[in-house]
Amino acid sequence: MVKQIRSKHVYAYYKSLPKPITAHKFGSIDPVTGKETEEDNGQFVSSVCWRRKSNMVVAVKSSGCIKLLQMV
């Protein structure tokens, strides 16, 4: 199960474990350099999509930034 909780993180859970097995933090994107920064500007992960029997997750930030994450 993949979950997002209005934060800057995407969490992956295994059904028999109470805590996440992994997490990915979204940084903010600097509009000048295009690189991720650690600044907090109120944005959050707004949507996630995962397909059963797949190791790929699509996560979208409230700013519109889309990431394709591979769970290995």
C-alpha positions as CSV (number, residue, x, y, z in Angstrom):
1,M,0.0,0.0,0.0
2,V,1.3,3.5,-0.8
3,K,0.0,6.4,1.1
4,Q,0.3,10.2,1.2
5,I,-0.7,12.3,4.2
6,R,-0.7,16.0,3.2
7,S,3.1,16.2,3.8
8,K,6.2,16.4,1.6
9,H,6.6,12.6,1.9
10,V,5.3,9.5,0.1
11,Y,5.2,6.4,2.3
12,A,5.0,2.8,1.4
13,Y,3.6,0.2,3.8
14,Y,3.5,-3.6,3.9
15,K,0.2,-4.9,5.1
16,S,1.5,-6.8,8.1
17,L,3.8,-4.0,9.4
18,P,2.5,-1.0,11.4
19,K,5.2,1.5,10.2
20,P,6.2,2.5,6.6
21,I,8.8,0.3,5.0
22,T,10.1,3.3,3.0
23,A,9.5,7.0,2.4
24,H,10.5,9.5,-0.3
25,K,10.7,13.2,0.5
26,F,9.8,15.8,-2.2
27,G,12.0,18.9,-2.0
28,S,10.9,22.2,-3.4
29,I,12.1,23.1,-6.9
30,D,14.2,26.3,-7.3
31,P,12.6,28.2,-10.3
32,V,15.9,29.6,-11.4
33,T,18.2,26.5,-11.2
34,G,15.5,23.8,-11.5
35,K,17.2,21.9,-8.7
36,E,15.5,20.6,-5.5
37,T,15.9,22.6,-2.3
38,E,15.0,21.9,1.3
39,E,12.8,25.1,1.6
40,D,9.3,24.7,3.0
41,N,6.9,26.7,1.0
42,G,3.6,25.1,2.1
43,Q,3.5,22.5,-0.8
44,F,2.5,18.9,-0.1
45,V,2.2,15.6,-1.9
46,S,-1.4,15.8,-3.3
47,S,-1.8,12.5,-5.1
48,V,-0.3,9.1,-5.6
49,C,-1.1,6.2,-8.0
50,W,0.1,2.6,-7.8
51,R,-0.9,-0.4,-9.8
52,R,-1.1,-3.8,-8.1
53,K,1.9,-6.1,-9.0
54,S,4.0,-3.1,-10.1
55,N,7.0,-1.6,-8.4
56,M,6.3,1.9,-9.8
57,V,4.5,4.8,-8.0
58,V,3.5,8.1,-9.5
59,A,3.4,10.9,-7.0
60,V,2.3,14.5,-7.6
61,K,3.0,17.6,-5.5
62,S,0.5,20.4,-5.0
63,S,2.7,22.6,-7.2
64,G,2.2,20.2,-10.1
65,C,5.7,18.5,-9.9
66,I,5.3,14.8,-11.0
67,K,7.7,12.0,-9.9
68,L,7.8,8.4,-11.1
69,L,9.3,6.4,-8.2
70,Q,10.5,2.8,-8.4
71,M,10.4,0.7,-5.3
72,V,13.3,-1.8,-5.2
